[in-house]
Amino acid sequence: MHPASPTETDAGKTPRVGLFCTCLVDTLRPSVGFAAAKLLEEAGCEVDVPRQTCCGQPAFNSGDRATSRALAEQVIVAFEGYDYVVAPSGSCAGMIKAHYPELFVGDPDWMGRVDRFCAKVFELVSFLVDVRGVARVAAAYEGTVTYHDSCSGLRELGVKRQPRALLATVDGLSLVEMGEADTCCGFGGTFCVKYPQVSDAIVGKKADHIDATGAGTLLAGDLGCLMNMAGKLQRRGSPVRARHVAEVLAGMGDGPAIGEPAPSGKA
């Protein structure tokens, strides 16, 4: 990939990016974190992964503002020394960028600090395209894919055209749009736990749209959404395989898909 001309923020130096890996990536799909780091480095960034914790979204969505704020403070302290904070998740990036300010309203000791911090937080593919000016990737993936727009990435961060623009440059890949690509998959973090029957009905309709495309691979930018959809597809016997978009863009889409076991003898 070819990095964009230096921006005002990183003029004359390599931008330092703190990679916010997310809980799900760290514990369930670390390959997404490695793919994100590879893409950022190829875009001309110095990448670091500081010691980190949850962004606080589960607590926030459950009404536990005290715990959510405590986690937010930890995230800010860990990452505020970087030029940018990038997450391979519209959900986590949206939580930080759109909702952290709500947690500090009325606290003059934190408000300005939080606003400055949130201004440099980005979802991964949006950062690559909108900040670093990446126009193409050096990757190949044979087959037809379809893409799901996650709710937070789309509605809170405006992530829609960016992944499609980069996917169009992947050798061998053909994108077929599914019906209602921007409709919720039913995951919603704690929503799927609180309302499992409603969640299952929603993801069932999403799976219908995915299968109708005839695509062999489902892509998205949020691991939670992907796990939810992959689980439904596998339970109904669909051959569609699910991957995070970063894995394909980084040329790392040849391993086991989400929900598939690792090859024998490998972790």
C-alpha positions as CSV (number, residue, x, y, z in Angstrom):
1,M,0.0,0.0,0.0
2,H,1.0,3.6,-0.5
3,P,0.6,6.0,2.4
4,A,-0.9,9.4,1.8
5,S,1.1,12.5,2.0
6,P,1.8,13.5,5.6
7,T,-1.1,15.2,7.3
8,E,-0.8,18.2,9.5
9,T,-0.9,15.9,12.5
10,D,2.1,13.7,11.4
11,A,4.0,16.1,9.0
12,G,7.7,15.3,9.1
13,K,7.4,12.1,11.2
14,T,5.9,8.7,11.2
15,P,2.5,8.7,13.0
16,R,2.4,6.6,16.1
17,V,-0.7,4.5,16.3
18,G,-2.0,2.8,19.4
19,L,-3.9,-0.3,18.3
20,F,-6.9,-0.9,20.4
21,C,-7.3,-4.6,19.8
22,T,-10.7,-5.1,21.5
23,C,-11.7,-7.8,24.0
24,L,-13.1,-10.2,21.3
25,V,-10.1,-10.0,19.0
26,D,-7.7,-10.5,21.9
27,T,-9.5,-13.5,23.3
28,L,-11.2,-15.1,20.3
29,R,-9.6,-14.0,17.0
30,P,-6.1,-12.6,17.4
31,S,-5.5,-12.9,13.7
32,V,-7.6,-9.8,13.3
33,G,-5.2,-7.9,15.5
34,F,-2.2,-9.0,13.5
35,A,-4.0,-8.1,10.3
36,A,-4.8,-4.7,11.6
37,A,-1.2,-4.1,12.6
38,K,0.1,-5.2,9.2
39,L,-2.3,-2.9,7.4
40,L,-1.3,0.1,9.6
41,E,2.4,-0.6,9.1
42,E,2.0,-0.8,5.4
43,A,0.2,2.5,5.5
44,G,3.3,4.1,7.0
45,C,2.5,4.0,10.7
46,E,4.5,3.0,13.7
47,V,2.2,0.6,15.6
48,D,2.2,-0.2,19.3
49,V,-0.2,-2.2,21.4
50,P,-0.2,-0.8,24.9
51,R,-1.6,-2.7,27.9
52,Q,-5.3,-2.3,27.6
53,T,-8.7,-3.3,28.9
54,C,-12.4,-3.2,27.7
55,C,-13.7,0.0,26.2
56,G,-16.6,-0.1,28.6
57,Q,-19.4,-0.6,26.1
58,P,-21.1,-3.6,27.9
59,A,-21.3,-1.7,31.1
60,F,-22.4,1.4,29.3
61,N,-25.2,-0.4,27.5
62,S,-26.3,-2.0,30.8
63,G,-26.6,1.4,32.5
64,D,-23.5,1.0,34.7
65,R,-22.0,4.4,34.1
66,A,-19.6,4.2,37.0
67,T,-17.9,1.1,35.7
68,S,-18.0,2.4,32.2
69,R,-16.3,5.6,33.2
70,A,-13.6,3.8,35.2
71,L,-12.8,1.7,32.1
72,A,-12.8,4.9,29.9
73,E,-10.3,6.5,32.2
74,Q,-8.0,3.5,31.9
75,V,-8.2,3.6,28.1
76,I,-7.5,7.3,27.9
77,V,-4.5,7.1,30.2
78,A,-3.1,4.1,28.2
79,F,-3.6,5.6,24.7
80,E,-3.5,9.4,24.9
81,G,0.2,9.6,24.2
82,Y,-0.3,8.3,20.6
83,D,-1.0,10.4,17.5
84,Y,-4.0,8.1,16.7
85,V,-6.0,5.4,18.3
86,V,-7.3,2.8,15.9
87,A,-9.6,-0.2,16.5
88,P,-10.6,-3.0,14.1
89,S,-14.2,-2.5,15.3
90,G,-16.8,0.1,14.6
91,S,-18.5,-0.8,17.8
92,C,-15.6,-0.2,20.1
93,A,-14.4,2.9,18.2
94,G,-17.9,4.2,18.2
95,M,-18.2,3.7,21.9
96,I,-15.0,5.6,22.5
97,K,-15.5,8.4,20.0
98,A,-19.2,9.0,20.4
99,H,-20.0,8.1,24.0
100,Y,-16.9,8.7,26.1
101,P,-17.8,12.5,26.2
102,E,-21.2,11.6,27.8
103,L,-19.4,10.0,30.8
104,F,-17.4,13.1,31.7
105,V,-20.1,15.8,31.3
106,G,-19.8,18.4,34.1
107,D,-16.2,17.4,35.0
108,P,-13.9,20.2,34.0
109,D,-10.8,18.3,34.9
110,W,-11.6,15.7,32.2
111,M,-13.8,17.2,29.6
112,G,-11.2,18.9,27.5
113,R,-8.8,16.0,27.8
114,V,-11.6,13.6,26.7
115,D,-12.5,15.7,23.7
116,R,-8.9,15.8,22.5
117,F,-8.6,12.1,22.9
118,C,-11.8,11.2,21.1
119,A,-10.8,13.4,18.1
120,K,-7.9,11.0,17.3
121,V,-9.9,7.7,17.6
122,F,-10.8,5.9,14.4
123,E,-12.2,2.6,13.1
124,L,-9.4,0.8,11.2
125,V,-10.6,0.9,7.6
126,S,-11.9,4.4,7.9
127,F,-8.5,5.4,9.2
128,L,-6.7,3.8,6.3
129,V,-8.8,5.5,3.7
130,D,-9.9,8.8,5.2
131,V,-6.7,9.6,7.2
132,R,-3.8,7.8,5.5
133,G,-5.3,8.0,2.0
134,V,-4.8,4.4,1.2
135,A,-6.3,3.7,-2.2
136,R,-5.5,0.1,-2.8
137,V,-4.1,-3.0,-1.0
138,A,-1.6,-5.6,-2.1
139,A,-3.8,-8.6,-1.4
140,A,-5.5,-11.5,-3.2
141,Y,-8.7,-13.5,-2.2
142,E,-10.3,-15.8,-4.7
143,G,-14.1,-15.9,-4.6
144,T,-17.3,-13.9,-4.2
145,V,-17.9,-12.1,-0.9
146,T,-20.7,-10.1,0.6
147,Y,-20.4,-7.3,3.2
148,H,-22.4,-6.5,6.3
149,D,-22.4,-2.9,7.6
150,S,-22.3,-3.0,11.4
151,C,-24.7,-0.6,13.2
152,S,-22.1,1.4,15.2
153,G,-19.5,1.7,12.4
154,L,-22.2,2.8,9.9
155,R,-24.3,5.1,12.0
156,E,-21.8,6.5,14.5
157,L,-18.7,6.7,12.3
158,G,-19.9,6.7,8.7
159,V,-18.1,3.5,7.7
160,K,-19.6,2.2,4.5
161,R,-17.8,3.2,1.3
162,Q,-14.3,2.7,2.8
163,P,-14.2,-1.1,3.1
164,R,-15.9,-1.4,-0.3
165,A,-13.3,0.8,-1.9
166,L,-10.4,-1.3,-0.7
167,L,-12.1,-4.6,-1.3
168,A,-12.5,-3.5,-5.0
169,T,-8.7,-3.6,-5.2
170,V,-8.2,-7.1,-3.9
171,D,-7.1,-9.5,-6.7
172,G,-9.6,-12.2,-7.4
173,L,-12.3,-10.9,-5.2
174,S,-15.9,-10.1,-6.4
175,L,-18.3,-8.3,-4.1
176,V,-22.0,-9.0,-4.2
177,E,-24.2,-6.8,-2.1
178,M,-26.8,-8.5,0.1
179,G,-30.3,-7.2,0.7
180,E,-30.6,-4.9,3.7
181,A,-26.8,-4.9,4.2
182,D,-27.2,-2.0,6.7
183,T,-29.8,-3.8,8.9
184,C,-28.8,-5.0,12.3
185,C,-27.6,-8.6,12.6
186,G,-29.2,-9.0,16.0
187,F,-26.0,-9.1,18.1
188,G,-26.0,-5.7,19.8
189,G,-23.6,-6.7,22.5
190,T,-25.7,-7.4,25.6
191,F,-28.9,-7.2,23.5
192,C,-28.5,-10.8,22.3
193,V,-28.1,-12.0,25.9
194,K,-31.1,-10.0,27.2
195,Y,-33.4,-10.7,24.3
196,P,-32.2,-14.0,22.7
197,Q,-35.4,-14.8,20.9
198,V,-35.6,-11.4,19.2
199,S,-31.9,-11.6,18.4
200,D,-32.3,-15.0,16.8
201,A,-35.2,-13.8,14.7
202,I,-33.1,-10.8,13.5
203,V,-30.0,-12.9,12.6
204,G,-32.2,-15.4,10.9
205,K,-33.4,-12.8,8.4
206,K,-29.8,-11.6,8.0
207,A,-28.7,-15.1,7.2
208,D,-31.4,-15.4,4.6
209,H,-30.1,-12.3,2.8
210,I,-26.5,-13.6,3.1
211,D,-27.4,-17.0,1.6
212,A,-29.4,-15.3,-1.2
213,T,-26.3,-13.6,-2.6
214,G,-24.6,-16.9,-3.4
215,A,-21.4,-15.6,-1.9
216,G,-18.9,-18.0,-0.4
217,T,-17.6,-15.5,2.2
218,L,-19.2,-13.0,4.6
219,L,-17.2,-10.0,5.6
220,A,-17.7,-7.3,8.2
221,G,-15.7,-5.0,10.4
222,D,-16.9,-6.1,13.8
223,L,-16.1,-9.4,15.3
224,G,-19.2,-9.5,17.5
225,C,-21.5,-9.2,14.4
226,L,-19.4,-11.8,12.6
227,M,-19.5,-14.3,15.4
228,N,-23.3,-13.9,15.6
229,M,-23.9,-14.3,11.9
230,A,-21.3,-17.1,11.5
231,G,-23.0,-19.1,14.3
232,K,-26.4,-18.8,12.7
233,L,-25.1,-19.7,9.3
234,Q,-23.3,-22.8,10.7
235,R,-26.3,-24.0,12.7
236,R,-28.4,-23.9,9.6
237,G,-25.8,-25.7,7.5
238,S,-24.9,-22.8,5.2
239,P,-21.6,-23.2,3.4
240,V,-20.8,-19.4,3.8
241,R,-17.7,-18.7,5.7
242,A,-17.2,-15.5,7.8
243,R,-14.0,-13.4,8.1
244,H,-13.1,-10.0,9.4
245,V,-12.5,-7.6,6.5
246,A,-9.0,-6.7,7.9
247,E,-7.9,-10.3,7.4
248,V,-8.8,-10.2,3.7
249,L,-7.4,-6.7,3.1
250,A,-4.1,-7.8,4.7
251,G,-3.8,-10.9,2.6
252,M,-4.4,-13.1,5.6
253,G,-7.6,-14.7,4.5
254,D,-6.4,-18.2,4.0
255,G,-6.7,-19.5,7.6
256,P,-9.7,-21.1,9.3
257,A,-12.8,-19.0,9.0
258,I,-14.7,-17.7,12.2
259,G,-16.1,-20.7,14.1
260,E,-13.9,-23.3,12.3
261,P,-11.3,-25.3,14.2
262,A,-7.6,-24.7,13.7
263,P,-5.8,-27.3,11.6
264,S,-4.6,-30.3,13.7
265,G,-1.5,-29.6,15.6
266,K,-1.9,-25.8,15.5
267,A,-3.3,-23.4,18.1
